[in-house]
Amino acid sequence: MSQHDMDVANGPGLTVRTDINAAIQALASNSVGPVSPATTFACQWWGDTTAGRLKRRNSANTAWIDMGALDALSYLLASGGKLTGPIDDATPQTIASLTTTDIGVATSNVVYISGTTTITGLGTIAAGARRTVRFLASLTLTHNVTSLILPTAANITTAANDTAEFVSLGSGNWLCLRYSPASGRAAANPVGTVSQSGGIPTGAIIETGSNANGFYTKWADGTMVAWGQYPGNGLTWTAGTGVRYAQFSGFPLPVNFVGAVRSATTAVNTDISTLSSYIANFAASGSTYSGYLAAPSGTTGTGTHTFNWICFGRWY
């Protein structure tokens, strides 16, 4: 144990030498002792044996800075190493939501975001910085392919106690590594508008809809089904050899198909056993379908010749 005021007083030779040796010993041992040195200097070291901590005086010489344990490795080597204790974050800081909610300047790696203002950015900090975020209310996180990259490449509506982890990419850009809804539901609504970029789904998992031409369901993998009912009115019947037929052509589908389309039909209010009509050569392509109604020779063709149709294919 050696501490010294670092002031060698004048005196007889042996006294001065002893004083110098005591000062050198204090320097060599980092002023180790149970209490702090009586005389302190800026950036001075002190081995606090009471607390078991190595401390350094700040540059203003007003306080001690805890540098770690005296008798254990309390830092990671530049080339690697293993922690032997927990890493405790500072107390979470609550930040009110703003268009740019600057979590980069937070005083803790754990941030609580309050308020309901839509967020489009998270502020600027060096690349690699991480923040764990807890949302205290419902707001919208706005996806951006550069500055705020979110899971499923879609906006997220938060709920109270949802959590997320973000990593800075630098220059004000952030990537959401995970998003965990408090409810346990998927981060993005699986039902919505499907979309894709280069064959990679970027929207909802499933989309359903309808219009005057029928109904449809799209899946994120590109599969699509459309169905409806042909009205069968106003057709012109033509007499053939042993048969009468009426062509329907270019009738609109409710959605546009890409590539080959497979289809099936079922007659409605039609009974061939009483010489009514049946469906022939039904085909769909792109956004339309065509085919024929056929009936045995001698029918008048004045009945109701409706039928149901269904088509299978892809939307991309």
C-alpha positions in Angstrom: 0.0 0.0 0.0 1.6 3.3 -1.0 0.4 6.7 -1.7 2.2 10.0 -1.9 1.4 13.7 -2.4 4.1 13.8 -5.1 5.9 16.7 -3.4 9.5 15.9 -2.4 10.4 18.3 0.4 13.9 19.6 1.0 15.8 17.7 3.7 18.9 15.6 4.5 20.0 13.2 1.8 18.6 10.0 3.3 15.3 11.7 4.0 15.0 13.1 0.5 15.9 9.7 -1.0 13.3 7.9 1.1 10.7 10.5 0.1 11.6 10.0 -3.6 11.3 6.2 -3.3 7.9 6.5 -1.6 6.7 8.7 -4.6 8.0 6.2 -7.1 6.4 3.3 -5.2 3.0 5.2 -5.2 3.3 5.7 -9.0 4.3 2.1 -9.6 1.3 0.8 -7.5 -1.3 3.2 -8.9 -1.6 4.8 -5.5 -3.3 1.6 -4.2 -5.0 1.9 -0.9 -8.3 1.7 1.0 -9.0 5.5 0.7 -8.3 7.9 -2.1 -5.0 9.8 -2.1 -5.1 13.0 0.0 -3.6 15.0 -2.8 -5.1 14.2 -6.3 -4.0 15.1 -9.8 -5.9 15.1 -13.1 -5.8 11.7 -14.8 -4.2 10.1 -11.7 -4.8 6.3 -11.1 -6.0 4.8 -7.8 -6.4 1.2 -6.8 -9.3 1.3 -4.4 -8.8 -1.8 -2.3 -12.0 -1.1 -0.3 -14.3 -1.3 -3.3 -11.9 -3.6 -5.3 -12.0 -1.2 -8.2 -9.4 0.5 -10.4 -10.2 4.2 -10.7 -8.8 7.2 -12.7 -9.2 10.8 -11.9 -11.0 12.8 -14.5 -9.3 15.5 -16.5 -10.8 18.3 -14.4 -9.6 16.6 -11.2 -13.0 16.7 -9.7 -14.1 13.1 -9.5 -13.0 9.5 -9.9 -13.9 7.4 -12.9 -14.5 3.6 -12.3 -12.4 1.7 -14.8 -13.2 -1.8 -13.7 -12.3 -4.6 -11.2 -8.9 -4.6 -9.6 -8.4 -8.4 -9.7 -10.4 -9.5 -12.8 -10.5 -8.8 -16.5 -13.4 -6.4 -16.9 -13.1 -5.5 -20.6 -12.9 -7.4 -23.9 -9.6 -7.6 -25.7 -9.5 -6.1 -29.2 -8.9 -9.6 -30.6 -11.7 -11.2 -28.7 -12.4 -12.4 -25.2 -15.3 -13.6 -23.0 -17.5 -11.6 -20.7 -17.6 -13.0 -17.1 -20.5 -10.9 -15.9 -23.6 -9.2 -17.2 -23.8 -6.1 -19.3 -26.3 -3.8 -17.6 -27.9 -1.0 -19.8 -28.7 2.3 -18.3 -32.2 3.0 -17.1 -34.5 3.2 -20.2 -35.2 6.6 -21.5 -38.6 7.7 -22.6 -38.7 9.8 -25.8 -41.8 11.4 -27.3 -42.6 10.3 -30.8 -41.8 12.8 -33.6 -41.6 12.6 -37.3 -37.9 11.9 -36.7 -37.7 10.3 -33.3 -34.0 10.5 -32.5 -33.2 7.3 -30.6 -29.6 7.7 -31.6 -29.0 10.4 -28.9 -30.8 8.4 -26.2 -28.9 8.1 -22.9 -29.6 4.3 -22.8 -29.7 1.5 -25.4 -33.2 0.8 -24.2 -35.7 3.4 -25.3 -39.4 3.8 -24.6 -41.3 5.8 -27.3 -44.5 7.6 -26.1 -47.1 9.4 -28.1 -48.9 8.7 -31.4 -47.1 10.8 -34.0 -46.2 8.9 -37.2 -42.5 8.1 -37.3 -40.5 8.3 -40.6 -37.0 8.4 -39.2 -34.9 7.5 -36.1 -32.1 10.1 -36.1 -28.4 9.8 -36.9 -25.7 7.9 -35.1 -22.7 5.9 -36.2 -23.3 2.6 -38.1 -23.6 -0.4 -35.8 -25.3 1.3 -32.9 -28.3 -0.7 -31.6 -31.4 0.3 -29.8 -34.1 -1.8 -28.2 -37.4 0.0 -28.3 -40.7 -0.4 -26.5 -43.7 1.5 -27.8 -46.1 2.9 -25.2 -49.0 3.7 -27.6 -50.3 3.2 -31.1 -48.5 4.9 -33.9 -47.3 4.3 -37.5 -43.8 3.3 -38.4 -43.3 4.3 -42.1 -41.3 1.9 -44.2 -38.6 3.3 -46.4 -36.2 1.2 -48.5 -33.3 3.3 -47.4 -33.9 5.2 -44.1 -36.3 3.0 -42.2 -36.3 -0.6 -43.4 -39.1 -2.6 -41.8 -40.0 -6.3 -41.8 -42.2 -7.2 -44.8 -41.3 -3.9 -46.4 -44.6 -2.4 -45.2 -45.7 0.2 -42.7 -46.3 -1.1 -39.1 -49.0 0.1 -36.8 -47.7 -0.3 -33.2 -49.6 -1.1 -30.1 -48.8 -0.5 -26.5 -45.9 -2.8 -25.3 -44.9 -3.8 -28.8 -41.1 -4.1 -28.9 -38.5 -3.8 -31.7 -34.7 -3.8 -32.2 -33.1 -1.4 -34.6 -29.5 -1.2 -35.9 -28.1 2.0 -37.4 -26.7 1.8 -40.9 -25.2 5.3 -40.6 -26.2 8.5 -42.2 -29.6 8.5 -40.6 -30.6 5.1 -41.9 -31.9 2.3 -39.7 -32.8 -1.4 -40.2 -35.4 -3.1 -38.0 -33.9 -6.5 -37.0 -37.0 -7.7 -35.3 -40.5 -6.6 -34.4 -42.5 -8.3 -31.7 -46.1 -7.4 -31.2 -47.3 -7.7 -27.6 -50.4 -9.5 -28.9 -48.3 -12.3 -30.5 -49.8 -11.6 -33.9 -47.8 -11.2 -37.1 -46.0 -7.9 -37.4 -47.8 -7.2 -40.7 -51.4 -8.0 -41.5 -51.4 -11.2 -43.6 -54.6 -10.0 -45.5 -54.2 -6.9 -47.6 -52.7 -6.1 -51.0 -50.1 -8.5 -52.3 -47.1 -7.2 -54.2 -43.7 -8.3 -55.4 -40.4 -7.0 -56.6 -38.2 -9.2 -58.8 -40.3 -12.3 -57.8 -39.9 -11.6 -54.1 -43.1 -10.9 -52.1 -43.2 -7.4 -50.6 -46.8 -7.1 -49.4 -49.5 -9.0 -47.7 -49.8 -12.8 -47.8 -53.2 -13.0 -49.3 -55.5 -10.6 -51.1 -59.2 -11.0 -52.0 -61.5 -8.9 -54.0 -64.4 -8.7 -56.4 -65.9 -6.4 -59.1 -68.7 -6.6 -61.6 -66.8 -9.3 -63.5 -66.4 -11.8 -60.7 -64.3 -12.6 -57.6 -60.6 -13.4 -57.1 -58.0 -14.4 -54.5 -54.2 -13.8 -54.8 -51.4 -15.4 -52.8 -48.0 -13.9 -52.1 -46.3 -16.7 -54.1 -48.0 -15.6 -57.3 -50.9 -18.1 -57.3 -54.3 -16.7 -58.3 -57.8 -18.0 -58.5 -60.7 -16.1 -60.1 -64.3 -17.2 -60.5 -67.7 -15.9 -61.5 -70.9 -16.6 -63.6 -71.4 -16.0 -67.3 -74.7 -14.2 -67.9 -75.5 -16.1 -71.1 -77.9 -13.4 -72.5 -78.1 -11.9 -76.0 -76.2 -14.6 -77.9 -76.7 -15.4 -81.6 -77.3 -19.1 -82.2 -75.9 -20.6 -85.5 -77.1 -23.8 -87.0 -74.4 -26.5 -87.7 -74.4 -30.1 -88.7 -76.5 -31.8 -86.0 -75.8 -29.0 -83.6 -76.6 -25.4 -82.8 -73.9 -23.1 -81.2 -73.4 -19.6 -79.9 -70.1 -18.0 -79.4 -69.1 -15.8 -76.5 -65.8 -13.9 -76.8 -63.7 -11.4 -74.9 -65.7 -11.4 -71.8 -63.7 -9.7 -69.0 -62.2 -11.5 -66.0 -62.1 -9.7 -62.6 -58.3 -9.7 -62.7 -55.5 -10.1 -65.2 -53.6 -13.5 -65.4 -50.0 -13.9 -66.5 -49.0 -17.0 -68.4 -51.1 -20.2 -68.8 -54.6 -20.4 -67.3 -56.4 -23.5 -66.3 -60.2 -23.4 -66.1 -63.4 -25.4 -65.4 -67.1 -24.6 -65.9 -70.4 -25.8 -64.6 -73.7 -25.2 -66.3 -76.5 -23.5 -64.4 -80.2 -24.2 -65.0 -79.1 -26.3 -68.0 -80.1 -29.9 -68.6 -78.7 -31.5 -71.8 -81.2 -34.4 -71.4 -83.9 -32.0 -72.4 -82.0 -30.7 -75.4 -80.7 -27.7 -73.6 -77.1 -26.2 -74.0 -73.7 -27.2 -72.8 -70.3 -25.4 -72.7 -67.5 -26.1 -75.2 -64.0 -24.8 -75.8 -63.9 -22.6 -72.8 -60.6 -20.8 -72.5 -59.2 -17.9 -70.5 -56.1 -15.8 -71.2 -54.9 -12.5 -69.8 -58.0 -10.5 -68.8 -60.7 -12.2 -70.8 -62.4 -15.5 -71.5 -64.1 -17.0 -74.5 -65.9 -20.2 -75.6 -69.1 -21.6 -77.0 -72.5 -22.7 -75.9 -73.7 -25.7 -77.9 -77.0 -27.5 -78.1 -78.4 -30.4 -80.2 -80.0 -29.4 -83.4 -83.6 -28.3 -83.1 -83.4 -26.3 -79.9 -84.6 -22.8 -80.0 -81.8 -21.4 -77.8 -84.2 -19.2 -76.0 -83.5 -20.6 -72.5 -81.3 -19.2 -69.8 -77.8 -20.4 -70.7 -75.8 -19.3 -67.7 -72.8 -21.1 -66.2 -70.2 -20.8 -63.5 -66.5 -20.6 -64.3 -63.3 -20.8 -62.3 -59.8 -20.1 -63.5 -56.4 -21.0 -61.9 -53.1 -19.3 -62.8 -50.7 -16.6 -61.6 -50.7 -12.9 -61.1 -46.9 -12.7 -61.6 
